[in-house]
Amino acid sequence: MSPRILAVLLAAALPALAQQPLSATLSIRAGESGPQVNRQIFGQFAEHLGAGIYGGIWVGENSKIPNTRGYRNDVLQALRDLKVPVIRWPGGCFADEYNWREGVGPRDKRPVKINTHWGGVTEPNSFGTHEFLDFAELLGAEAYISGNVGSAPPRELAEWVEYVTSPAGSLASERAANGRKDPWTLPYIGLGNELWGCGGNMRAEYAADVTRRYSTFIKVPAGVRIRKAASGPNAEDTHWMEVMMRDAGRSFNAIGLHYYTITRNWRQKGSATAFDESEYARTLQQTLRMDDLIARHSAIMDKYDPQKRVWLAVDEWGTWYDVEPGTNPGFLYQQNTLRDALVAALNIGIFTKHAGRVKMANIAQMVNVLQAMILTKEDRMLLTPTYHVFEMFKAYQDATALPLELKSPWYSSEASNIPAVHASAVRGQDGRLHVGLVNVDPHHSVALSAALAGAAPKAVTGRILTAPAIDSHNTFEAPAGVRPAPFTSAALESGALKVVLPPRSVVMLDLQ
């Protein structure tokens, strides 16, 4: 055969070869049990930042926007549909200067302050302790108050906890006079926020002593339990974790970890919507650092806490890009694309993998800020691709993680090289096997064959989240462009699960 004829034949075969799915194998040990996937890993974060509270959650009773006692009805319903398990409030850096007393009592008598951290705008204190805790109750969510350790004395934080939880006494009487006779349930109190940064610029050794001091004065009524969460490390700062666990580990029941997916650098983070494939791949590669960070911090925690008494709480995580053009730089308002949906699904898979230690996570943030679930504009609301991922993974809440082994092809773009397929599996409280799959390759389908040791399901159903492009997103003009759809490319064959994962997709399978 002449070289010319061979070249023609190869050229003709290339398109067909390119259309062939890549291959991956998965083995799920469904007969074994792993740790519980606490529902709290699907937690949210709501800070007094931009339109995260005002306009996003709270519009006031006199607003023309339909509301229940001042809370937006559309946002309430959307969050109820997610089964939000826990909300962290009021910050973030806002918490480090917050005085809870300025947010109680008649709203028209509360002082107006300046939000020095976020945009320099006025803070009316209309949304305070009562409004937050009532909001959590309306959603059926647990409350996680981030206490001011950076600029307030221990007494202030201790009295805040007493005001919320005490059934009797002068602070309980003050609470009743402000409209709430019965105490609230407060499962979590944060002993400061980012003590290494906006919470005081402390050294780890000093922060450990401060944590011990403030923890000493947090007291609740007999029979009431509260989990005290220490301010943990920034990303890979293992020294901070070492010192906190060594010197203050008996003073808290949880410790935070903050890690944001930054595509470029802190000064130039890149656009939320105008990005090329190289930035897309780099974003996903940066996201996968979470796995290594959790493993390294968990190893330190295991050294001082082998019984895993202390929770690791990833209480700030998500993507962080440059703000949308024309918006206040201090409001951190960014759009949310299919890329962010993949980031969310990857992180949920990582938290599931480390469910023995990671017991809470709080995405930043709930509404209108950073990697938000929901965007609002006056009386309109849209659900982001990230919201839809959280909704698809609801069956993971309080499920049992299952061990698995995955062999995946690789996806490469310039300097980035990561596995194309990522998987997690749980036995849900409904008794069913739920399998979450992510294909980050934007071009190639992947044919996955999964062995199901210890399970013999009779049927499989599924849903998929994907879109025509990696930068596809929902807008107020087209709010349903990216949303889940039924998935039919999965089947059970001779006891094995066969799936064809489309490019750039999140798939959730339910087996019964």
C-alpha positions, -999 to 999 in steps of 0.1 A, spaced: 0 0 0 14 34 -10 20 60 17 -5 83 0 -33 57 2 -24 50 38 -26 87 47 -60 89 31 -73 59 50 -59 73 83 -75 107 76 -108 90 70 -106 70 102 -97 99 125 -132 114 129 -146 80 138 -118 74 163 -123 108 178 -160 100 184 -152 68 203 -158 74 240 -129 71 264 -130 42 289 -131 42 327 -137 14 352 -153 17 387 -156 -8 415 -181 0 443 -180 -21 474 -217 -17 481 -218 -44 508 -194 -25 530 -200 5 551 -180 37 554 -185 68 576 -217 88 576 -218 117 552 -231 144 575 -259 165 560 -240 195 573 -214 193 545 -242 208 523 -242 239 546 -244 275 535 -227 307 544 -246 341 546 -225 372 553 -234 408 555 -218 414 521 -232 431 491 -267 418 484 -262 386 503 -286 396 531 -303 428 521 -322 422 488 -311 386 487 -327 371 518 -343 401 536 -365 427 520 -385 438 550 -422 434 557 -432 465 537 -415 454 505 -435 449 473 -415 418 468 -437 389 481 -423 380 516 -430 362 548 -422 385 577 -396 403 556 -379 372 541 -383 367 503 -408 340 495 -390 329 463 -357 325 481 -372 308 511 -389 282 489 -358 276 468 -337 270 499 -363 247 514 -362 226 483 -325 222 489 -330 210 525 -303 234 536 -289 218 568 -269 246 584 -262 283 579 -231 302 590 -236 339 599 -229 369 601 -194 364 585 -167 361 574 -147 393 581 -180 411 589 -182 391 621 -149 403 633 -163 438 640 -199 428 647 -216 438 679 -246 416 684 -264 442 706 -266 466 677 -288 440 659 -315 434 685 -345 455 697 -368 476 676 -354 479 641 -360 517 638 -338 522 669 -309 501 658 -277 520 650 -267 525 613 -230 515 608 -205 514 580 -196 481 566 -158 487 566 -150 453 551 -174 451 521 -180 482 500 -180 509 526 -219 510 525 -242 516 554 -253 486 575 -287 492 590 -286 463 614 -322 454 603 -311 418 600 -298 407 634 -299 378 658 -337 374 659 -340 377 621 -312 352 614 -324 326 639 -360 329 628 -348 326 592 -329 293 601 -361 280 618 -382 289 587 -358 268 566 -355 240 591 -317 246 592 -293 246 621 -277 279 631 -239 284 631 -230 319 646 -195 331 639 -186 350 671 -165 381 673 -132 372 688 -112 397 668 -125 430 683 -149 421 711 -141 410 747 -150 374 759 -180 388 779 -197 401 747 -196 366 731 -206 349 763 -236 371 767 -246 366 731 -247 329 736 -267 334 769 -291 357 752 -298 330 725 -299 299 747 -309 308 783 -344 299 794 -344 324 823 -325 354 837 -321 390 827 -308 383 791 -337 359 786 -361 386 798 -345 410 773 -349 385 746 -386 380 755 -391 418 755 -377 418 720 -402 392 708 -389 358 716 -399 341 748 -384 306 743 -347 301 737 -334 291 703 -313 261 696 -278 271 688 -258 240 678 -226 258 667 -207 288 678 -175 300 660 -146 311 682 -137 338 658 -131 340 621 -98 339 602 -78 348 633 -47 347 610 -62 375 589 -91 399 592 -99 384 626 -69 398 643 -37 390 623 -27 367 650 2 342 652 -9 306 656 5 304 692 -14 335 703 -46 324 685 -45 291 704 -44 310 737 -72 333 726 -93 303 716 -88 287 750 -98 319 767 -129 326 748 -140 289 749 -138 290 787 -166 316 789 -190 299 764 -216 283 787 -251 269 779 -279 257 802 -278 222 816 -288 196 791 -280 219 761 -251 210 738 -231 235 717 -203 226 694 -175 252 696 -156 257 663 -121 271 663 -108 294 636 -87 270 616 -60 273 589 -59 292 556 -55 266 529 -21 248 533 -11 264 566 -4 231 584 16 249 611 -16 267 622 -35 233 624 -6 218 644 -5 245 670 -42 248 674 -47 210 679 -17 207 701 -23 238 723 -60 243 723 -75 211 709 -94 203 742 -111 237 740 -132 231 708 -152 204 691 -146 216 655 -120 235 636 -125 254 603 -106 252 571 -109 279 544 -99 272 508 -111 291 478 -106 280 442 -86 308 426 -79 303 389 -51 329 385 -40 348 416 -56 370 443 -50 402 424 -63 390 390 -87 362 396 -101 360 361 -137 364 348 -165 342 359 -179 339 324 -152 350 299 -126 323 301 -109 298 277 -103 261 281 -69 266 297 -85 286 325 -113 261 328 -88 233 333 -67 253 357 -98 260 378 -107 223 381 -71 215 389 -70 241 417 -103 227 430 -88 192 433 -62 206 457 -89 203 483 -84 166 485 -47 169 494 -54 198 519 -80 178 538 -57 148 538 -28 168 552 -48 186 579 -67 154 588 -33 136 594 -24 163 619 -58 161 636 -55 123 638 -22 127 657 -39 147 685 -75 134 681 -74 97 670 -110 93 682 -121 120 657 -139 139 684 -131 172 666 -149 179 634 -131 194 604 -154 221 591 -146 235 557 -167 265 566 -156 287 536 -151 272 502 -160 279 465 -148 297 434 -137 333 436 -134 354 404 -133 391 396 -166 408 402 -190 413 374 -182 445 354 -201 475 366 -207 462 401 -193 474 434 -159 456 439 -167 452 476 -199 432 469 -182 402 454 -210 396 429 -201 370 402 -219 349 377 -220 311 380 -214 288 350 -213 251 342 -176 253 353 -188 262 388 -213 233 388 -184 209 381 -164 226 409 -193 220 434 -197 184 424 -159 177 427 -159 192 462 -189 173 473 -171 141 462 -140 151 481 -160 158 513 -177 124 508 -143 107 505 -132 123 538 -165 120 556 -148 104 586 -133 137 594 -151 164 574 -184 168 591 -195 203 580 -188 225 550 -203 260 541 -201 271 505 -194 308 500 -221 321 497 -258 315 497 -272 344 477 -256 370 454 -221 366 466 -192 345 452 -203 309 442 -239 315 451 -269 291 450 -292 319 440 -290 353 422 -317 380 427 -324 412 409 -352 433 424 -382 410 423 -366 383 401 -346 353 411 -327 326 393 -311 293 404 -275 289 394 -258 257 381 -243 253 416 -277 253 431 -287 224 408 -257 203 418 -266 207 455 -302 197 447 -290 166 427 -269 154 457 -296 158 483 -297 120 488 -261 122 501 -273 139 533 -267 116 562 -261 87 539 -233 61 543 -202 65 522 -192 35 502 -156 26 494 -147 25 457 -118 23 433 -118 43 400 -96 41 370 -100 71 348 -86 85 316 -68 118 319 -79 152 307 -51 177 297 -51 213 286 -17 231 284 -2 228 319 -32 211 335 -35 174 337 -62 158 358 -84 127 358 -114 131 335 -138 111 357 -146 115 394 -169 93 414 -186 89 448 -212 65 461 -234 63 491 -261 41 506 -289 66 512 -313 67 541 -339 55 515 -319 23 513 -309 30 477 -274 32 461 -267 66 448 -237 72 425 -224 107 417 -203 109 385 -184 139 370 -168 140 336 -147 172 334 -134 166 299 -152 192 278 -148 173 245 -150 135 251 -176 112 264 -164 84 287 -178 49 287 -177 37 323 -182 2 335 -189 -2 373 -188 -34 393 -213 -34 422 -199 -58 448 -225 -66 475 -255 -51 456 -279 -65 430 -300 -36 419 -329 -42 395 -332 -8 380 -313 25 375 -325 60 369 -306 92 366 -303 129 361 -277 149 343 -265 185 344 -246 197 314 -247 225 288 -235 233 253 -204 251 266 -182 253 296 -192 289 302 -230 283 298 -249 301 326 -284 312 336 -294 349 332 -325 368 343 -336 368 307 -330 331 303 -330 316 339 -334 279 329 -306 275 303 -286 252 326 -307 228 347 -309 191 353 -326 167 328 -334 130 328 -304 108 321 -310 76 300 -274 65 291 -271 41 321 -281 5 322 -276 -27 343 -260 -55 323 -252 -89 340 -250 -72 374 -227 -44 363 -235 -8 357 -228 6 323 -228 44 318 -218 67 290 -209 101 305 -212 130 281 -185 157 281 -186 184 309 -213 167 328 -225 159 363 -246 127 366 -265 114 396 -277 77 394 -302 61 417 -301 23 418 -328 2 434 
